[in-house]
Amino acid sequence: MIEDVKKNAEQKMQRSLEVLKADLAKVRTGRAHVGLLDHVMVEYYGSMVAVNQVANVNLGDARTINVQPFEKPMIAKVEKAIRDCDLGLNPATNGDIIRVPMPMLTEERRRDMTKIVRSEAEGAKVSIRNVRRDANDALKKMLKDKSISEDEERRAQDDIQKSTDKAVAEVDKLLQVKEAELMAV
């Protein structure tokens, strides 16, 4: 029972870290990367799908993403979807290929992005702490039901705290890497 609680808590903490990694990948830096367009949706025969499902998305160079739709009529729709997304990108069509240049970030915009990244990291830490609280509550309930001893509960809480500390350290490391990436000119 105790192992189940600890294992469940660690899995939830890992999920929080995965969500943070995905959120940080969406934050734009000065460099181009194909994951930037993952959440851009385009209408395709009446349903909304991700751009990478209707087009080839790859890097032209360090500052340009090339998008090549599978069907010619989709070129205008994909270009419009990229332009209308919240990333501030200005795509240009060149025959069958849509080129998406990455604009340079201003110092002020870099600082704003850093604030966004910090709030994402803080949200992940809160999520991890909530998992710790839930696990500790489950252990207290087991103790109250007399299915475990006080010593077992204390050891399990210590293990959960170690997992929490490890996950929070990972969040701090991810935050530090992303901030350095954002502030690099």
C-alpha positions in Angstrom: 0.0 0.0 0.0 2.7 2.5 0.9 4.6 1.6 -2.3 1.5 2.3 -4.3 1.2 5.7 -2.8 4.8 6.6 -3.4 4.8 5.2 -6.9 1.6 7.1 -7.8 3.1 10.3 -6.3 6.3 10.0 -8.4 4.3 9.3 -11.6 2.2 12.4 -11.0 5.3 14.5 -10.4 6.8 13.2 -13.6 3.7 14.1 -15.5 4.0 17.7 -14.0 7.5 17.8 -15.3 6.5 16.6 -18.8 3.7 19.3 -18.9 6.3 21.9 -17.9 8.7 20.8 -20.7 5.9 21.0 -23.2 4.9 24.5 -22.0 8.5 25.7 -22.1 9.0 24.3 -25.6 6.1 26.6 -26.8 7.8 29.7 -25.5 9.6 31.3 -28.4 13.2 32.1 -28.3 15.2 33.7 -31.1 15.9 30.4 -32.7 13.6 28.4 -34.9 12.4 24.9 -33.9 9.7 22.8 -35.4 7.9 22.3 -32.1 6.9 25.9 -32.1 4.1 25.2 -34.6 2.8 22.1 -32.8 -0.2 23.8 -31.3 -1.2 25.8 -34.4 -4.5 24.5 -35.7 -5.8 24.7 -39.3 -9.1 23.8 -40.8 -8.9 20.6 -42.9 -12.2 19.4 -44.5 -14.3 20.8 -41.7 -12.2 19.8 -38.7 -9.4 21.5 -36.9 -6.1 19.6 -37.0 -2.5 20.5 -36.1 -0.3 22.0 -38.9 2.1 19.1 -38.7 -0.7 16.7 -39.8 -1.4 18.6 -43.0 2.2 19.6 -43.9 5.8 18.8 -43.6 7.4 21.1 -41.0 11.2 21.3 -40.9 14.0 23.8 -40.4 15.3 25.8 -43.3 18.1 27.3 -41.2 18.6 28.4 -37.6 16.1 31.3 -38.0 13.6 29.9 -40.5 10.9 27.2 -40.4 9.8 25.7 -43.7 6.2 24.4 -44.0 5.2 22.4 -47.1 1.5 21.5 -47.1 0.7 18.1 -48.6 -2.1 19.6 -50.8 -1.9 22.8 -52.8 -5.3 24.3 -51.6 -4.0 24.1 -48.0 -1.2 26.6 -48.6 -3.4 29.7 -48.0 -5.1 28.1 -45.0 -1.9 27.1 -43.3 -0.3 30.5 -43.9 -3.4 32.2 -42.4 -3.4 29.9 -39.4 0.3 30.6 -38.7 -0.2 34.4 -39.1 -3.3 34.3 -36.8 -1.7 32.2 -34.0 -0.4 34.0 -30.9 3.3 33.6 -31.7 3.7 36.9 -33.6 5.1 35.2 -36.8 4.8 36.5 -40.3 4.9 33.6 -42.8 5.7 34.2 -46.5 4.7 31.8 -49.3 7.3 30.9 -51.9 5.7 28.5 -54.4 4.8 25.3 -52.6 6.7 26.2 -49.4 5.7 28.6 -46.6 8.7 30.1 -45.0 8.3 31.3 -41.4 11.2 33.6 -40.4 11.8 34.0 -36.6 11.9 37.7 -35.8 14.6 38.9 -33.4 13.4 39.4 -29.8 13.8 42.8 -28.2 15.3 43.1 -24.7 11.9 44.1 -23.3 10.2 41.1 -25.0 12.9 38.8 -23.7 12.2 40.0 -20.1 8.4 39.4 -20.7 9.1 35.9 -21.9 11.3 35.3 -18.8 8.4 36.3 -16.6 6.1 33.9 -18.5 8.6 31.1 -18.1 9.0 31.7 -14.4 5.2 31.6 -13.9 5.0 28.3 -15.8 7.8 26.9 -13.5 6.0 28.1 -10.4 2.8 26.5 -11.6 4.7 23.2 -12.0 6.2 23.5 -8.5 2.7 24.1 -7.0 1.4 21.0 -8.9 4.3 18.9 -7.5 3.6 20.2 -3.9 -0.1 19.3 -4.3 0.9 15.8 -5.3 3.0 15.6 -2.1 0.1 16.9 0.0 -2.3 14.3 -1.5 0.2 11.5 -0.9 0.8 12.6 2.7 -2.9 12.8 3.3 -3.3 9.2 2.0 -0.6 8.1 4.4 -2.3 9.8 7.3 -5.5 8.1 6.4 -3.7 4.7 6.4 -2.2 5.5 9.8 -5.6 6.5 11.1 -7.1 3.2 9.8 -4.2 1.4 11.6 -3.1 -0.3 8.4 0.4 1.1 8.8 2.6 2.1 11.8 3.8 5.6 12.6 7.4 4.6 11.7 6.2 3.4 8.3 4.3 6.6 7.7 7.3 8.7 8.7 9.6 6.8 6.4 7.1 7.0 3.5 6.7 10.8 4.1 10.5 11.2 4.0 10.6 9.3 0.7 7.9 11.4 -0.8 9.7 14.6 0.4 12.8 13.4 -1.3 10.9 12.8 -4.6 9.4 16.2 -4.2 12.8 17.9 -3.7 14.1 16.0 -6.7 11.2 17.1 -8.9 11.5 20.8 -7.7 15.2 20.7 -8.5 14.4 19.5 -12.0 11.9 22.3 -12.5 14.6 24.8 -11.3 17.1 23.3 -13.8 14.6 23.5 -16.7 13.8 27.1 -15.7 17.5 28.0 -15.6 18.2 26.5 -19.0 15.2 28.2 -20.6 16.0 31.6 -19.1 19.6 31.3 -20.4 18.2 30.4 -23.8 15.9 33.4 -23.8 18.5 35.9 -22.7 21.1 34.7 -25.2 21.4 37.2 -28.1 
